[in-house]
Amino acid sequence: MATYTPRFPGSGTIIEEVLIEGEAKGEVKGEAKARAEDILRILTLRGIDVSETARERITSCSDLEVLGTWLDRTLTVSTAKELFQDA
């Protein structure tokens, strides 16, 4: 039995690929923003002061691996500056 596959304008074209790629980038950007917010929240809850320079560095980072490392470090650091050592 044949399967019906609807073909909407733009389906299976470069336009669709660009849209999908844009969605993926948006998802990564959103995940990076959420992870940065988590880092700042944990530091705040732990009573660790975050300078404006450190805050900017955290919120402007889009590398999920680096943000993950920083998130892990939020549990043990004494200062926000320690997040960035060896990073």
C-alpha positions in Angstrom: 0.0 0.0 0.0 1.4 3.4 -1.0 1.9 6.0 1.7 0.6 9.5 1.0 3.3 12.2 1.7 2.0 15.7 1.5 4.2 18.2 -0.3 3.8 21.6 1.1 5.6 24.5 -0.6 9.1 24.6 0.6 9.0 21.0 1.9 12.3 19.1 1.2 14.0 22.2 -0.2 16.9 24.4 0.8 14.3 26.7 2.5 13.2 24.0 4.8 16.8 23.1 5.6 17.6 26.7 6.5 14.5 26.9 8.7 15.5 23.6 10.5 19.0 24.8 10.9 17.8 28.1 12.3 15.5 26.2 14.8 18.5 24.1 15.9 20.6 27.2 16.5 17.8 28.8 18.4 17.5 25.8 20.6 21.2 25.8 21.4 21.1 29.5 22.1 18.1 29.0 24.4 19.8 26.1 26.2 23.0 28.2 26.6 20.9 31.1 28.1 19.2 28.8 30.5 22.5 27.2 31.6 24.0 30.7 32.2 21.0 31.6 34.3 21.4 28.4 36.3 25.1 29.2 36.9 24.2 32.7 38.2 21.3 31.5 40.3 23.5 28.8 42.0 26.2 31.3 42.7 23.7 33.8 44.1 22.1 31.1 46.3 25.5 30.2 47.6 26.2 33.8 48.5 29.0 34.2 46.0 29.3 37.7 44.6 29.4 37.9 40.8 31.1 40.9 39.3 29.7 42.5 36.2 32.7 41.3 34.2 32.0 37.7 35.3 28.3 38.0 34.7 28.9 39.3 31.2 31.4 36.4 30.5 28.8 33.8 31.7 25.8 35.3 29.9 27.7 35.8 26.6 29.1 32.3 26.4 27.3 30.1 23.9 29.6 27.0 24.2 27.4 24.4 26.0 30.5 22.3 27.1 32.1 25.3 28.7 28.9 26.3 30.4 28.5 22.8 31.7 32.0 22.9 33.2 31.2 26.2 34.9 27.9 24.8 36.1 29.7 21.9 37.7 32.1 24.2 39.3 29.4 26.4 40.9 29.0 23.6 43.5 32.6 23.9 44.8 34.0 27.4 44.0 34.5 30.1 46.7 34.5 32.9 44.2 33.1 33.5 40.7 36.6 34.0 39.4 37.4 30.3 40.2 34.8 29.3 37.5 37.1 30.4 34.8 40.4 28.8 35.9 41.7 26.4 33.3 38.7 27.2 31.1 
